[in-house]
Amino acid sequence: MEYIIEMLGITKAFPGIVANDDVTLQVKPGEIHALLGENGAGKSTLMNVLFGLYQQDKGVIKLRGKEVDISGPREANALGIGMVHQHFMLVDSFTVLQNIVLGTETVKNGFLQMNEARAKVMALSEQYGLRVDPDALVSDITVGMQQRVEILKMLYRDNDILIFDEPTAVLTPQEIEEIMEIMRGLTAEGKSIIFITHKLNEIKAVADRCTVLRRGKFIGVVDVAETDKETMSEMMVGRKVNMVVDLPEQETGEPVLKVDKLSVRSQGQGHTKNAVDDVSFDVRRGEIVCIAGIDGNGQTELVHALTGLIPAGGGRIELNGQDVTETSIRHRNTHGLAHIPEDRHKHGLILDYTLGENIVLQSYFTPEFQSRGFLKFDKIYQYADKLIEAYDIRSGQGSYTPARNMSGGNQQKAIVAREVDRDPDLLIAVQPTRGLDVGAIEYIHQRLVEQRQAGKAVLLVSLELDEVMNLSDRILVIYEGALVAELRPRDVTIQELGLYMAGSKTEQQKGREAV
Amino acid sequence: MSEGKQGRKLRLNYDFVPSLVAIVVGLAFGLIILLISNPAQAGGGFWTILTGAFRDLRSFGRVLYFATPIILTGLSVGFAFKTGLFNIGASGQFIVGAYAAVIVGITCPWLGSAHWIVALLAAFIAGGLWALIPGLLKAFANVHEVIASIMMNYIGMYLVNYLVLQTAYDSLRNQSMPVAASAIIPKMGLDTLFPRSHANGGFFIAVLAVIITYIILNKTTFGYELRAVGFNRHASKYAGINEKHGIVLSMVIAGALAGLGGGLLYLAGTGKYIKVVDILAAEGFTGIPVALLGLSNPIGILFAGLFIGYITVGGDIMQLYDFAPEIIDIIVAVIIYFSAFALIFKGFIQRRRNKLGGGKIQ
């Protein structure tokens, strides 16, 4: 048996687009097989076919050399195929253990038998080094632990073909290290892994072989050890990609954003500590200032207070010289502030609205799109078409596509287009490239730099160290709600920056104990 | 762009399919009950339900009469659904609106030819005020609107009973006094079209309400905001929409529509009075299946209301076939009940279509 799973000549079409066009994927037992491609290249579609969520129009799937028909996730599970989705499928109000057994509970006389399940979960957790607290509520645990719960779910069901859909997109650098270690451990125990990603570093680090897709077509399969990153990137994008951002020297202008002793109370219940504590900084015209830090150190609360989503607990926020600490979100939106939010599904888009309706989310009430309370739909869709053209947003039905039916990368492009085209003085971009492929990242980075060159102020919040180092004029390191360092990228190494972010190094007391 | 427009048209054409499926399933279950309860007469009885309302003009006029109030309560529930709220309080808003209409109808005959219009306006406003309370509680105290509006149903019912006793009581019949002739909604020609049927101009007002609601929801910035809040409160807040305002206004408009429904029924001039009994107004609850069957779309709600009026009239005529009135009520209820599953069929049809293509493009 040379291949454990084979997908041969898979074709899957949707209205307006062929998502998979004669794609072949062959995975050897015990290998980590990377599936590389841009957003919209058809990776997720292919995996959804394998997982039974879609039926292929053409092509066959073979498991251990035998042709199989996978009509749904239940069948996929029965065949030993498990999947960790990019957006986790967990019940927030259940404990870790309850989530793991959900759907395959052991029942005796109508009563749940959790003790056996607990023993099995603990054994698996031990065997694969997947640290979890079985009794913690999912809503209380970190994203990293949620992911380990998802992996345990697959192992609990005795799956041996594991699909990881962009597992690192939501993780911190440390957690990424950990998950890669876990993946290596899993293959050592005989599991086979399909690893969907567009991060070449990660493929280099863990994968054995790599299948590349581009625009729904099979481009090739390569041996990772013998192929360099540039080649793979070229295969994926179809052209050479320039990942180094060019930041021309330029004078900065007057400050657009001035933050003075800002504090924000923690939003969680029972927390008494400030999520943002006595933070002061400014962002000037013509510069990109980056807030760097590990997720959960107050970035979200800081941005929400700046944009008005939550009230400031103390201090002062000035936008273009005007005190906006107490003003409404709409006031800030119409006075020069634009915001690319961290969570594009929660804040950035109304998924049930069309792309066109989403494009005017903050401007539907302006005379351009409305008269006497009536929306000018032809103007709205014309404008949306213009942005689709200018920002290369791809979707099945143009500006009438429901936002829900767009790929993540194109959703993000739509948000970026909307925010940038409003011509703001200050652009707050929170993890704008999270989960995107190199082509889209390059594109979004270019837009941010354009804003800088046009004399706008850009406040970037990022967890990606490469992005922080590449793109910023100044770096502000946030740790436990306080700004602990202000650095210039050329004066600091990535390793040092990592130490600052982890709180083990501050400007005041260098070499403090690690926390 | 042309491709996009086409896609949109296609979607519109599919929209009513789940409702039709729901109706067919409901009718099938109705037939099963008929067969169990009275096999000999089942065929004739079922045929009567299906076609009874078309027997004569009078029957069809009665469809319009029955449909009028439930179109309004359906709009009320559907409007709230569209903005992400579940208005289960249409019953209370309906009866409060009815009382407001009746009391204006009794006490203000000096208004002359504007009398019935003012009385309907009173119903509209009273219903809106009644829903204001759950709206405020939801927006500012995060009290779930279902709990608050159920409470308001009972408060509304008992308050109206008390007020009728105090202000407009006909002690002989244990009901409200008749309204002045000037407060009765003009027939607007429907009495000549559908003789002896109770059909009256209220139906045209209901259609007007449907059209206005449709325009507000789909064409105005106000509707854009309300739907945005309904779909995604967080993104609406991010966009600078005052989502608390949206919630309150949405409840008030929903309540006003239900209140207007109460006014339309009790000013119809058909010998309908507010009874002083401890029973919640059924029209308010019927609004829920009407909204569900109409998939919360105002135009859909118009047809759903007509359909349920149609089935009700057909059921009445079925008494000719030896069916106990209770059985008829059960059958009509079953059909309505299954009609409310339109949403489930919608989900089912969408999943089928996703599977066969037309799903997310990755």
Interface residues (C-beta under 8 A of the other chain):
Chain A: K12 A13 F14 P15 G16 I17 A19 N39 G40 G42 K43 S44 T45 N48 L53 Y54 Q55 D57 T307 L309 S328 I329 R330 H331 R332 N333 T334 H339 P341 K346 H347 G348 L349 I350 L351 D352 Y353 E357 L361 Q362 Y364 F365 Q370 G373 F374 L375 F377 Y381 D385 S395 G396 Q397 G398 S399 Y400 T401 R404 N405 M406 S407
Chain B: M1 E3 G4 K5 G7 R8 K219 T220 T221 F222 Y224 R227 A228 F231 N232 H234 A235 S236 K237 Y238 A239 G240 I241 N242 N354 K355 L356 G357 G358 G359 K360 I361 Q362
